[in-house]
Amino acid sequence: MTIRLLVVDDDPLVRAGLAFMFGGPDDLEIVGEGADGSEVAALVDRLAPDVVLMDIRMPGMDGLTATEELRRRPDAPEVVVLTTFHADEQVLRALRAGAAGFVLKDTAPAEIVAAVRRVAAGDPVLSPAVTRQLMTHVADRNPGTRKKSAAERIASLADREKEVAVAVGRGRSNAEIAATLYMSVPTVKTHVSRILAKLDLNNRVQIALLAHDAGLLDEDEPV
């Protein structure tokens, strides 16, 4: 099955480089390009991409705003944010809005291709360790309010769902969660789906962010 990819970046040289990069693999196809976030909605309607590779800084509508608008839509494609700086407030906001992860523009081409494949398969791009590093470097303007809100949302989960949410936040795979919590992998998948539905979240990255915000992750816990 071919992964349909939409590239959005205001720099034509970056778009050309990405087009060359994704032109080789048989399972990837760039179906369209955009130069500004304001073009994303129409391009998605017309081209139906599976993944959008989105520059976070553009002179018109930036990638953050475009991501927020796109991920509010039903059946929205996955979004991978392209950025120059890993510890960036806009990157964190994009992840909270539902982006499946981010890649640095100087990342090796093979790693960018692998990131797109992972996202298309439903897996997050970044590890919990990178997520924690990002949240540590980016100051939270309202830590108390965010923690209270996150704790209230987490409280709506059943005890078993909360355990699964914490395990997801610590970067455990479904198989690892199943082994740790003594349940089957299909049961874990069911719990993850219920967590996403109950909390109105898009992906596992958002579960990890919410668990962190609620103070449920032990900073000394290995990831």
TIGUDO-986031 format. One record per residue: x, y, z of N, C-alpha, C in turn; residue number from 1; residue in three letters. Coordinates in steps of 0.05 Angstrom, whole numbers, always signed. Example, Ala and Ser with C-alpha at 12.3 -4.5 7.8 and 13.67 -1.06 7.14 Angstrom:
2
+--------+--------+--------+--------+--------+--------+--------+--------+--------+-----+-----+
:    n_u :    n_v :    n_w :   ca_u :   ca_v :   ca_w :    c_u :    c_v :    c_w :   k :   r :
+--------+--------+--------+--------+--------+--------+--------+--------+--------+-----+-----+
:   +264 :   -114 :   +156 :   +246 :    -90 :   +156 :   +264 :    -66 :   +156 :   1 : ALA :
:   +257 :    -45 :   +142 :   +273 :    -21 :   +143 :   +258 :     +1 :   +157 :   2 : SER :
+--------+--------+--------+--------+--------+--------+--------+--------+--------+-----+-----+
//
This chain:
223
+--------+--------+--------+--------+--------+--------+--------+--------+--------+-----+-----+
:    n_u :    n_v :    n_w :   ca_u :   ca_v :   ca_w :    c_u :    c_v :    c_w :   k :   r :
+--------+--------+--------+--------+--------+--------+--------+--------+--------+-----+-----+
:    +17 :    -24 :     +0 :     +0 :     +0 :     +0 :    +18 :    +25 :     +0 :   1 : MET :
:    +13 :    +43 :    -19 :    +29 :    +67 :    -21 :    +20 :    +88 :     -1 :   2 : THR :
:    +39 :   +100 :    +12 :    +34 :   +122 :    +31 :    +33 :   +148 :    +15 :   3 : ILE :
:    +11 :   +162 :    +16 :     +7 :   +187 :     +2 :    +17 :   +210 :    +20 :   4 : ARG :
:    +35 :   +226 :     +9 :    +48 :   +247 :    +25 :    +44 :   +274 :    +14 :   5 : LEU :
:    +37 :   +293 :    +31 :    +35 :   +322 :    +23 :    +57 :   +337 :    +37 :   6 : LEU :
:    +73 :   +352 :    +22 :    +95 :   +368 :    +33 :    +87 :   +397 :    +33 :   7 : VAL :
:    +90 :   +410 :    +56 :    +83 :   +439 :    +58 :   +107 :   +453 :    +70 :   8 : VAL :
:   +120 :   +470 :    +54 :   +143 :   +486 :    +62 :   +146 :   +509 :    +44 :   9 : ASP :
:   +152 :   +533 :    +55 :   +154 :   +557 :    +39 :   +179 :   +558 :    +22 :  10 : ASP :
:   +199 :   +542 :    +29 :   +225 :   +542 :    +15 :   +224 :   +522 :     -8 :  11 : ASP :
:   +225 :   +531 :    -33 :   +224 :   +513 :    -56 :   +247 :   +493 :    -57 :  12 : PRO :
:   +271 :   +501 :    -46 :   +293 :   +483 :    -46 :   +288 :   +460 :    -26 :  13 : LEU :
:   +276 :   +466 :     -4 :   +269 :   +445 :    +15 :   +249 :   +426 :     +3 :  14 : VAL :
:   +229 :   +437 :    -11 :   +209 :   +420 :    -24 :   +222 :   +402 :    -45 :  15 : ARG :
:   +241 :   +414 :    -60 :   +254 :   +398 :    -81 :   +271 :   +376 :    -69 :  16 : ALA :
:   +284 :   +382 :    -47 :   +300 :   +362 :    -33 :   +283 :   +339 :    -23 :  17 : GLY :
:   +260 :   +346 :    -11 :   +242 :   +325 :     -1 :   +230 :   +309 :    -23 :  18 : LEU :
:   +224 :   +322 :    -46 :   +213 :   +307 :    -69 :   +233 :   +287 :    -79 :  19 : ALA :
:   +259 :   +295 :    -80 :   +280 :   +276 :    -88 :   +283 :   +253 :    -68 :  20 : PHE :
:   +281 :   +260 :    -43 :   +285 :   +241 :    -21 :   +263 :   +219 :    -22 :  21 : MET :
:   +238 :   +228 :    -26 :   +216 :   +209 :    -26 :   +210 :   +198 :    -54 :  22 : PHE :
:   +226 :   +205 :    -73 :   +221 :   +195 :   -100 :   +231 :   +166 :   -104 :  23 : GLY :
:   +248 :   +157 :    -86 :   +260 :   +130 :    -90 :   +243 :   +107 :    -79 :  24 : GLY :
:   +234 :   +108 :    -54 :   +219 :    +86 :    -43 :   +193 :    +80 :    -58 :  25 : PRO :
:   +188 :    +54 :    -63 :   +164 :    +47 :    -77 :   +138 :    +50 :    -61 :  26 : ASP :
:   +141 :    +51 :    -34 :   +117 :    +52 :    -17 :   +109 :    +81 :    -10 :  27 : ASP :
:   +123 :   +101 :    -21 :   +118 :   +129 :    -15 :   +113 :   +145 :    -40 :  28 : LEU :
:    +94 :   +163 :    -39 :    +88 :   +180 :    -62 :    +81 :   +208 :    -53 :  29 : GLU :
:    +95 :   +228 :    -63 :    +87 :   +256 :    -58 :    +65 :   +263 :    -77 :  30 : ILE :
:    +41 :   +267 :    -66 :    +18 :   +273 :    -83 :    +13 :   +302 :    -87 :  31 : VAL :
:    +28 :   +319 :    -72 :    +24 :   +348 :    -75 :    +43 :   +364 :    -58 :  32 : GLY :
:    +46 :   +389 :    -64 :    +63 :   +407 :    -49 :    +48 :   +433 :    -43 :  33 : GLU :
:    +55 :   +446 :    -20 :    +43 :   +471 :    -14 :    +65 :   +490 :     -3 :  34 : GLY :
:    +61 :   +516 :     -6 :    +81 :   +535 :     +3 :    +72 :   +551 :    +27 :  35 : ALA :
:    +48 :   +546 :    +37 :    +38 :   +562 :    +59 :    +16 :   +545 :    +73 :  36 : ASP :
:    +13 :   +550 :    +99 :     -7 :   +535 :   +115 :    -35 :   +540 :   +105 :  37 : GLY :
:    -41 :   +563 :    +93 :    -68 :   +569 :    +84 :    -76 :   +551 :    +61 :  38 : SER :
:    -57 :   +538 :    +48 :    -64 :   +520 :    +25 :    -71 :   +492 :    +34 :  39 : GLU :
:    -65 :   +485 :    +60 :    -67 :   +457 :    +68 :    -95 :   +446 :    +66 :  40 : VAL :
:   -115 :   +460 :    +76 :   -142 :   +449 :    +76 :   -151 :   +441 :    +48 :  41 : ALA :
:   -148 :   +459 :    +29 :   -156 :   +453 :     +1 :   -140 :   +430 :    -10 :  42 : ALA :
:   -114 :   +429 :     -5 :    -98 :   +408 :    -15 :   -106 :   +381 :     -4 :  43 : LEU :
:   -112 :   +380 :    +22 :   -120 :   +355 :    +35 :   -147 :   +346 :    +23 :  44 : VAL :
:   -165 :   +365 :    +19 :   -191 :   +358 :     +7 :   -188 :   +346 :    -21 :  45 : ASP :
:   -169 :   +357 :    -36 :   -166 :   +349 :    -64 :   -149 :   +324 :    -67 :  46 : ARG :
:   -129 :   +321 :    -50 :   -109 :   +300 :    -54 :   -110 :   +276 :    -35 :  47 : LEU :
:   -125 :   +280 :    -13 :   -128 :   +259 :     +7 :   -102 :   +245 :    +15 :  48 : ALA :
:    -83 :   +261 :    +26 :    -57 :   +248 :    +34 :    -61 :   +232 :    +60 :  49 : PRO :
:    -43 :   +213 :    +64 :    -43 :   +198 :    +89 :    -27 :   +213 :   +111 :  50 : ASP :
:     -6 :   +227 :   +102 :    +12 :   +242 :   +120 :    +18 :   +269 :   +108 :  51 : VAL :
:    +19 :   +289 :   +125 :    +27 :   +316 :   +117 :    +54 :   +322 :   +131 :  52 : VAL :
:    +74 :   +329 :   +115 :   +100 :   +337 :   +126 :   +100 :   +368 :   +125 :  53 : LEU :
:    +98 :   +380 :   +149 :    +91 :   +408 :   +152 :   +114 :   +425 :   +164 :  54 : MET :
:   +123 :   +444 :   +149 :   +142 :   +464 :   +161 :   +127 :   +480 :   +182 :  55 : ASP :
:   +140 :   +485 :   +205 :   +127 :   +498 :   +226 :   +128 :   +529 :   +223 :  56 : ILE :
:   +147 :   +539 :   +208 :   +149 :   +568 :   +205 :   +146 :   +575 :   +175 :  57 : ARG :
:   +124 :   +590 :   +169 :   +119 :   +599 :   +142 :   +109 :   +628 :   +144 :  58 : MET :
:   +114 :   +644 :   +124 :   +107 :   +673 :   +126 :    +78 :   +679 :   +127 :  59 : PRO :
:    +61 :   +663 :   +115 :    +32 :   +667 :   +116 :    +20 :   +654 :   +141 :  60 : GLY :
:     +4 :   +633 :   +136 :     -5 :   +617 :   +159 :    +17 :   +597 :   +166 :  61 : MET :
:    +25 :   +597 :   +191 :    +47 :   +579 :   +199 :    +37 :   +550 :   +202 :  62 : ASP :
:    +56 :   +532 :   +205 :    +50 :   +504 :   +207 :    +35 :   +497 :   +232 :  63 : GLY :
:    +39 :   +512 :   +253 :    +24 :   +507 :   +278 :     -5 :   +511 :   +275 :  64 : LEU :
:    -13 :   +534 :   +264 :    -41 :   +541 :   +259 :    -53 :   +521 :   +240 :  65 : THR :
:    -39 :   +514 :   +219 :    -49 :   +495 :   +199 :    -53 :   +467 :   +211 :  66 : ALA :
:    -35 :   +459 :   +229 :    -37 :   +434 :   +243 :    -62 :   +433 :   +261 :  67 : THR :
:    -65 :   +455 :   +276 :    -88 :   +456 :   +294 :   -114 :   +455 :   +279 :  68 : GLU :
:   -116 :   +469 :   +257 :   -141 :   +469 :   +241 :   -145 :   +441 :   +228 :  69 : GLU :
:   -123 :   +430 :   +218 :   -125 :   +404 :   +204 :   -134 :   +382 :   +223 :  70 : LEU :
:   -122 :   +380 :   +247 :   -127 :   +358 :   +265 :   -154 :   +360 :   +278 :  71 : ARG :
:   -168 :   +383 :   +275 :   -196 :   +385 :   +285 :   -216 :   +372 :   +266 :  72 : ARG :
:   -207 :   +366 :   +242 :   -225 :   +355 :   +222 :   -228 :   +325 :   +226 :  73 : ARG :
:   -251 :   +314 :   +220 :   -255 :   +285 :   +221 :   -237 :   +271 :   +199 :  74 : PRO :
:   -226 :   +248 :   +206 :   -210 :   +233 :   +188 :   -186 :   +249 :   +177 :  75 : ASP :
:   -175 :   +266 :   +194 :   -152 :   +282 :   +185 :   -127 :   +265 :   +181 :  76 : ALA :
:   -110 :   +272 :   +161 :    -85 :   +257 :   +158 :    -67 :   +262 :   +181 :  77 : PRO :
:    -47 :   +245 :   +185 :    -27 :   +249 :   +205 :     -9 :   +272 :   +197 :  78 : GLU :
:     +2 :   +286 :   +217 :    +20 :   +308 :   +212 :    +47 :   +304 :   +225 :  79 : VAL :
:    +68 :   +307 :   +210 :    +96 :   +307 :   +220 :   +106 :   +336 :   +216 :  80 : VAL :
:   +115 :   +348 :   +238 :   +125 :   +375 :   +236 :   +154 :   +376 :   +229 :  81 : VAL :
:   +161 :   +394 :   +210 :   +189 :   +399 :   +203 :   +198 :   +424 :   +218 :  82 : LEU :
:   +221 :   +422 :   +231 :   +230 :   +445 :   +246 :   +261 :   +446 :   +247 :  83 : THR :
:   +271 :   +469 :   +254 :   +300 :   +473 :   +256 :   +310 :   +469 :   +285 :  84 : THR :
:   +292 :   +474 :   +304 :   +300 :   +473 :   +332 :   +283 :   +452 :   +347 :  85 : PHE :
:   +295 :   +433 :   +361 :   +280 :   +412 :   +374 :   +267 :   +422 :   +400 :  86 : HIS :
:   +279 :   +441 :   +414 :   +266 :   +451 :   +438 :   +252 :   +477 :   +431 :  87 : ALA :
:   +228 :   +475 :   +422 :   +214 :   +498 :   +411 :   +185 :   +497 :   +421 :  88 : ASP :
:   +175 :   +521 :   +430 :   +148 :   +522 :   +441 :   +128 :   +515 :   +419 :  89 : GLU :
:   +133 :   +523 :   +395 :   +114 :   +517 :   +373 :   +112 :   +487 :   +367 :  90 : GLN :
:   +135 :   +473 :   +370 :   +135 :   +444 :   +366 :   +117 :   +431 :   +387 :  91 : VAL :
:   +121 :   +440 :   +412 :   +105 :   +428 :   +434 :    +75 :   +434 :   +430 :  92 : LEU :
:    +69 :   +458 :   +421 :    +40 :   +464 :   +416 :    +29 :   +447 :   +393 :  93 : ARG :
:    +46 :   +442 :   +372 :    +37 :   +426 :   +350 :    +32 :   +397 :   +360 :  94 : ALA :
:    +48 :   +387 :   +378 :    +44 :   +360 :   +389 :    +18 :   +359 :   +405 :  95 : LEU :
:    +14 :   +380 :   +421 :    -11 :   +381 :   +436 :    -36 :   +383 :   +418 :  96 : ARG :
:    -32 :   +395 :   +395 :    -54 :   +398 :   +376 :    -60 :   +372 :   +360 :  97 : ALA :
:    -41 :   +353 :   +362 :    -47 :   +327 :   +349 :    -26 :   +318 :   +329 :  98 : GLY :
:     -4 :   +334 :   +325 :    +17 :   +324 :   +308 :    +29 :   +298 :   +319 :  99 : ALA :
:    +35 :   +280 :   +302 :    +45 :   +254 :   +310 :    +75 :   +254 :   +318 : 100 : ALA :
:    +88 :   +277 :   +313 :   +116 :   +279 :   +320 :   +129 :   +301 :   +303 : 101 : GLY :
:   +156 :   +303 :   +306 :   +170 :   +323 :   +291 :   +197 :   +312 :   +282 : 102 : PHE :
:   +208 :   +323 :   +261 :   +235 :   +316 :   +252 :   +250 :   +342 :   +247 : 103 : VAL :
:   +276 :   +342 :   +253 :   +292 :   +365 :   +247 :   +299 :   +366 :   +217 : 104 : LEU :
:   +302 :   +390 :   +206 :   +308 :   +392 :   +178 :   +335 :   +380 :   +170 : 105 : LYS :
:   +353 :   +378 :   +189 :   +380 :   +367 :   +183 :   +381 :   +337 :   +190 : 106 : ASP :
:   +358 :   +325 :   +195 :   +357 :   +296 :   +200 :   +365 :   +281 :   +174 : 107 : THR :
:   +379 :   +259 :   +178 :   +387 :   +242 :   +155 :   +362 :   +234 :   +139 : 108 : ALA :
:   +364 :   +234 :   +112 :   +341 :   +228 :    +95 :   +328 :   +201 :   +102 : 109 : PRO :
:   +344 :   +181 :   +108 :   +333 :   +154 :   +114 :   +315 :   +156 :   +139 : 110 : ALA :
:   +323 :   +173 :   +158 :   +308 :   +175 :   +183 :   +281 :   +190 :   +179 : 111 : GLU :
:   +282 :   +210 :   +161 :   +257 :   +224 :   +154 :   +237 :   +205 :   +140 : 112 : ILE :
:   +248 :   +189 :   +122 :   +231 :   +169 :   +108 :   +219 :   +149 :   +128 : 113 : VAL :
:   +236 :   +140 :   +147 :   +227 :   +121 :   +167 :   +206 :   +134 :   +185 : 114 : ALA :
:   +209 :   +160 :   +191 :   +190 :   +173 :   +208 :   +162 :   +174 :   +195 : 115 : ALA :
:   +162 :   +180 :   +169 :   +136 :   +181 :   +155 :   +123 :   +153 :   +154 : 116 : VAL :
:   +139 :   +133 :   +151 :   +128 :   +106 :   +151 :   +116 :    +99 :   +178 : 117 : ARG :
:   +130 :   +106 :   +200 :   +120 :   +100 :   +226 :    +94 :   +114 :   +232 : 118 : ARG :
:    +93 :   +139 :   +224 :    +68 :   +155 :   +229 :    +45 :   +143 :   +213 : 119 : VAL :
:    +50 :   +136 :   +188 :    +29 :   +124 :   +171 :    +19 :    +98 :   +183 : 120 : ALA :
:    +36 :    +84 :   +198 :    +29 :    +59 :   +211 :    +16 :    +63 :   +238 : 121 : ALA :
:    +13 :    +89 :   +246 :     +0 :    +94 :   +272 :    +18 :    +96 :   +296 : 122 : GLY :
:    +44 :    +97 :   +291 :    +64 :    +99 :   +313 :    +74 :   +128 :   +315 : 123 : ASP :
:    +80 :   +137 :   +340 :    +91 :   +164 :   +343 :   +120 :   +165 :   +333 : 124 : PRO :
:   +129 :   +189 :   +325 :   +156 :   +192 :   +315 :   +176 :   +194 :   +337 : 125 : VAL :
:   +169 :   +208 :   +358 :   +189 :   +214 :   +378 :   +186 :   +197 :   +403 : 126 : LEU :
:   +208 :   +192 :   +417 :   +208 :   +176 :   +440 :   +199 :   +192 :   +465 : 127 : SER :
:   +190 :   +179 :   +486 :   +183 :   +194 :   +511 :   +207 :   +210 :   +521 : 128 : PRO :
:   +231 :   +200 :   +517 :   +255 :   +215 :   +527 :   +257 :   +242 :   +513 : 129 : ALA :
:   +252 :   +242 :   +486 :   +252 :   +267 :   +471 :   +229 :   +285 :   +479 : 130 : VAL :
:   +206 :   +273 :   +484 :   +183 :   +289 :   +493 :   +189 :   +303 :   +520 : 131 : THR :
:   +201 :   +288 :   +538 :   +207 :   +300 :   +564 :   +228 :   +322 :   +562 : 132 : ARG :
:   +248 :   +317 :   +544 :   +268 :   +338 :   +540 :   +256 :   +363 :   +529 : 133 : GLN :
:   +237 :   +360 :   +510 :   +223 :   +383 :   +498 :   +208 :   +398 :   +519 : 134 : LEU :
:   +192 :   +383 :   +536 :   +176 :   +396 :   +556 :   +193 :   +409 :   +578 : 135 : MET :
:   +217 :   +398 :   +583 :   +235 :   +410 :   +603 :   +247 :   +436 :   +593 : 136 : THR :
:   +253 :   +438 :   +567 :   +265 :   +462 :   +556 :   +245 :   +484 :   +549 : 137 : HIS :
:   +220 :   +476 :   +545 :   +200 :   +496 :   +538 :   +184 :   +503 :   +563 : 138 : VAL :
:   +185 :   +528 :   +571 :   +171 :   +537 :   +595 :   +141 :   +536 :   +591 : 139 : ALA :
:   +127 :   +525 :   +611 :    +98 :   +524 :   +610 :    +87 :   +550 :   +623 : 140 : ASP :
:    +71 :   +564 :   +608 :    +61 :   +590 :   +618 :    +41 :   +587 :   +641 : 141 : ARG :
:    +26 :   +565 :   +641 :     +6 :   +560 :   +661 :     +8 :   +532 :   +672 : 142 : ASN :
:    +30 :   +526 :   +687 :    +34 :   +498 :   +696 :    +13 :   +489 :   +715 : 143 : PRO :
:     +4 :   +506 :   +734 :    -16 :   +498 :   +753 :    -43 :   +492 :   +740 : 144 : GLY :
:    -51 :   +510 :   +722 :    -76 :   +507 :   +708 :    -76 :   +482 :   +690 : 145 : THR :
:    -53 :   +478 :   +676 :    -51 :   +455 :   +658 :    -52 :   +429 :   +674 : 146 : ARG :
:    -38 :   +428 :   +697 :    -37 :   +404 :   +713 :    -65 :   +398 :   +724 : 147 : LYS :
:    -79 :   +418 :   +733 :   -106 :   +413 :   +744 :   -125 :   +403 :   +722 : 148 : LYS :
:   -124 :   +415 :   +698 :   -141 :   +407 :   +676 :   -134 :   +378 :   +668 : 149 : SER :
:   -108 :   +372 :   +666 :   -100 :   +345 :   +658 :   -109 :   +324 :   +678 : 150 : ALA :
:   -106 :   +331 :   +704 :   -114 :   +312 :   +725 :   -144 :   +307 :   +724 : 151 : ALA :
:   -160 :   +327 :   +718 :   -189 :   +324 :   +717 :   -196 :   +306 :   +693 : 152 : GLU :
:   -182 :   +309 :   +671 :   -188 :   +292 :   +648 :   -180 :   +263 :   +653 : 153 : ARG :
:   -157 :   +260 :   +665 :   -147 :   +233 :   +671 :   -166 :   +219 :   +691 : 154 : ILE :
:   -178 :   +234 :   +709 :   -196 :   +223 :   +729 :   -221 :   +210 :   +716 : 155 : ALA :
:   -227 :   +216 :   +691 :   -250 :   +204 :   +678 :   -244 :   +176 :   +669 : 156 : SER :
:   -219 :   +167 :   +670 :   -211 :   +141 :   +661 :   -216 :   +120 :   +683 : 157 : LEU :
:   -222 :    +96 :   +675 :   -222 :    +74 :   +694 :   -194 :    +68 :   +704 : 158 : ALA :
:   -191 :    +54 :   +726 :   -165 :    +49 :   +737 :   -146 :    +35 :   +718 : 159 : ASP :
:   -157 :    +15 :   +704 :   -140 :     +0 :   +684 :   -132 :    +18 :   +661 : 160 : ARG :
:   -150 :    +35 :   +652 :   -144 :    +54 :   +631 :   -122 :    +73 :   +639 : 161 : GLU :
:   -124 :    +82 :   +665 :   -103 :   +100 :   +675 :    -76 :    +87 :   +675 : 162 : LYS :
:    -75 :    +61 :   +683 :    -50 :    +47 :   +682 :    -38 :    +45 :   +654 : 163 : GLU :
:    -56 :    +40 :   +635 :    -47 :    +39 :   +607 :    -37 :    +66 :   +598 : 164 : VAL :
:    -51 :    +87 :   +605 :    -43 :   +114 :   +598 :    -15 :   +121 :   +608 : 165 : ALA :
:    -10 :   +114 :   +633 :    +16 :   +119 :   +645 :    +38 :   +103 :   +630 : 166 : VAL :
:    +31 :    +78 :   +623 :    +50 :    +61 :   +608 :    +56 :    +73 :   +581 : 167 : ALA :
:    +35 :    +83 :   +567 :    +39 :    +96 :   +541 :    +57 :   +120 :   +545 : 168 : VAL :
:    +52 :   +136 :   +566 :    +69 :   +159 :   +571 :    +98 :   +152 :   +576 : 169 : GLY :
:   +103 :   +128 :   +586 :   +131 :   +120 :   +590 :   +143 :   +106 :   +566 : 170 : ARG :
:   +128 :   +106 :   +544 :   +139 :    +97 :   +519 :   +137 :    +67 :   +515 : 171 : GLY :
:   +120 :    +53 :   +530 :   +118 :    +24 :   +527 :   +102 :    +17 :   +502 : 172 : ARG :
:   +111 :     -3 :   +488 :    +96 :    -13 :   +466 :    +72 :    -29 :   +476 : 173 : SER :
:    +53 :    -35 :   +458 :    +30 :    -51 :   +466 :    +38 :    -78 :   +478 : 174 : ASN :
:    +58 :    -90 :   +466 :    +68 :   -116 :   +476 :    +80 :   -113 :   +504 : 175 : ALA :
:    +95 :    -92 :   +508 :   +107 :    -87 :   +535 :    +86 :    -81 :   +556 : 176 : GLU :
:    +66 :    -66 :   +548 :    +44 :    -60 :   +567 :    +29 :    -85 :   +574 : 177 : ILE :
:    +25 :   -102 :   +554 :    +10 :   -127 :   +559 :    +26 :   -145 :   +579 : 178 : ALA :
:    +52 :   -146 :   +575 :    +68 :   -163 :   +593 :    +69 :   -152 :   +621 : 179 : ALA :
:    +71 :   -125 :   +623 :    +73 :   -112 :   +649 :    +47 :   -113 :   +665 : 180 : THR :
:    +25 :   -109 :   +651 :     -1 :   -108 :   +664 :    -17 :   -134 :   +662 : 181 : LEU :
:     -4 :   -155 :   +652 :    -17 :   -181 :   +651 :    -44 :   -181 :   +636 : 182 : TYR :
:    -43 :   -171 :   +611 :    -66 :   -172 :   +594 :    -57 :   -178 :   +566 : 183 : MET :
:    -76 :   -184 :   +548 :    -69 :   -190 :   +521 :    -64 :   -165 :   +505 : 184 : SER :
:    -49 :   -167 :   +483 :    -44 :   -144 :   +466 :    -70 :   -132 :   +455 : 185 : VAL :
:    -89 :   -149 :   +445 :   -115 :   -138 :   +436 :   -129 :   -122 :   +458 : 186 : PRO :
:   -127 :   -131 :   +483 :   -139 :   -116 :   +505 :   -126 :    -89 :   +509 : 187 : THR :
:    -99 :    -89 :   +507 :    -85 :    -63 :   +509 :    -94 :    -44 :   +487 : 188 : VAL :
:    -96 :    -54 :   +462 :   -105 :    -38 :   +440 :   -133 :    -26 :   +445 : 189 : LYS :
:   -150 :    -43 :   +457 :   -178 :    -34 :   +464 :   -176 :    -11 :   +484 : 190 : THR :
:   -160 :    -15 :   +504 :   -157 :     +6 :   +525 :   -147 :    +32 :   +513 : 191 : HIS :
:   -126 :    +30 :   +495 :   -115 :    +54 :   +483 :   -137 :    +68 :   +466 : 192 : VAL :
:   -152 :    +53 :   +451 :   -174 :    +65 :   +435 :   -194 :    +79 :   +453 : 193 : SER :
:   -201 :    +67 :   +476 :   -220 :    +79 :   +494 :   -209 :   +104 :   +507 : 194 : ARG :
:   -183 :   +104 :   +513 :   -171 :   +128 :   +524 :   -172 :   +151 :   +504 : 195 : ILE :
:   -165 :   +145 :   +479 :   -166 :   +166 :   +459 :   -194 :   +177 :   +455 : 196 : LEU :
:   -214 :   +159 :   +456 :   -241 :   +168 :   +452 :   -251 :   +184 :   +476 : 197 : ALA :
:   -246 :   +174 :   +500 :   -256 :   +187 :   +524 :   -244 :   +215 :   +528 : 198 : LYS :
:   -218 :   +218 :   +521 :   -204 :   +243 :   +526 :   -203 :   +260 :   +501 : 199 : LEU :
:   -216 :   +251 :   +479 :   -216 :   +266 :   +454 :   -188 :   +273 :   +445 : 200 : ASP :
:   -171 :   +252 :   +444 :   -144 :   +255 :   +435 :   -140 :   +242 :   +408 : 201 : LEU :
:   -118 :   +249 :   +394 :   -113 :   +239 :   +368 :    -94 :   +215 :   +367 : 202 : ASN :
:    -75 :   +215 :   +386 :    -54 :   +195 :   +383 :    -40 :   +190 :   +410 : 203 : ASN :
:    -20 :   +172 :   +410 :     -6 :   +164 :   +434 :    +11 :   +187 :   +445 : 204 : ARG :
:    +21 :   +204 :   +427 :    +37 :   +227 :   +436 :    +21 :   +245 :   +455 : 205 : VAL :
:     -4 :   +250 :   +448 :    -22 :   +266 :   +465 :    -28 :   +252 :   +491 : 206 : GLN :
:    -30 :   +226 :   +491 :    -34 :   +212 :   +517 :     -9 :   +216 :   +534 : 207 : ILE :
:    +14 :   +214 :   +523 :    +39 :   +218 :   +538 :    +40 :   +247 :   +549 : 208 : ALA :
:    +34 :   +266 :   +533 :    +34 :   +294 :   +542 :    +14 :   +299 :   +565 : 209 : LEU :
:    -10 :   +287 :   +563 :    -30 :   +291 :   +583 :    -21 :   +277 :   +609 : 210 : LEU :
:    -10 :   +253 :   +607 :     +0 :   +239 :   +631 :    +22 :   +255 :   +645 : 211 : ALA :
:    +39 :   +267 :   +629 :    +60 :   +284 :   +640 :    +49 :   +308 :   +654 : 212 : HIS :
:    +30 :   +322 :   +640 :    +18 :   +346 :   +651 :     +4 :   +340 :   +678 : 213 : ASP :
:     -8 :   +316 :   +680 :    -23 :   +308 :   +704 :     -4 :   +300 :   +727 : 214 : ALA :
:    +22 :   +298 :   +721 :    +41 :   +291 :   +742 :    +42 :   +261 :   +747 : 215 : GLY :
:    +34 :   +244 :   +727 :    +32 :   +216 :   +732 :    +58 :   +201 :   +725 : 216 : LEU :
:    +77 :   +214 :   +712 :   +101 :   +201 :   +704 :   +124 :   +207 :   +724 : 217 : LEU :
:   +135 :   +186 :   +734 :   +158 :   +188 :   +752 :   +182 :   +196 :   +736 : 218 : ASP :
:   +194 :   +218 :   +742 :   +217 :   +227 :   +726 :   +240 :   +207 :   +728 : 219 : GLU :
:   +241 :   +191 :   +748 :   +263 :   +171 :   +751 :   +257 :   +145 :   +736 : 220 : ASP :
:   +233 :   +142 :   +726 :   +225 :   +118 :   +712 :   +240 :   +116 :   +686 : 221 : GLU :
:   +253 :    +94 :   +680 :   +267 :    +92 :   +654 :   +247 :    +92 :   +631 : 222 : PRO :
:   +256 :   +103 :   +608 :   +238 :   +105 :   +585 :   +247 :    +87 :   +562 : 223 : VAL :
+--------+--------+--------+--------+--------+--------+--------+--------+--------+-----+-----+
//
